[in-house]
């Protein structure tokens, strides 16, 4: 006894006997495209991670940058500057009061500066009745990874 497949002896299947319908999707072109994209991604992924390392400056958006702010700078050697002009610690309070009426002073000190000089400047400005704000730079998570 023989078995007929695809409508060999069935009455309802005779119309499909001459042509066979393609019911499968050809995934070969799709797989080819995906593999090419995977290779391109693998080639360019290391370039994005290990590119040229450039240490860009940190910036902060300021509304009014033309405003003259009182910034007292203390160098590593203990030199004292009001903005870019060197000043004496004994005259600092009077100069700041006359030039910057009622403004707070920003104190920037080198991290290697002697603490005694920083404390004396803060005391001199405090005695003159001037508010002192210390300027620091926050540690960035990117800086921690580079070390």
Buried (B, 14 or more C-beta within 10 A) or exposed (E): EEEEEEEEEEEEEEEEEEEEEEEEEEEEEEEEEEEEEEEEEEEEEEEEEEEEEEEEEEEEEEEEEEEEEBBBBBBEEBEBBBEEEEBEBEEBBEBBBEEBEEBBBBBBBBEEBBEEBBEBBBEBBEEBEBEBEEEEEEEEEEEEEEE
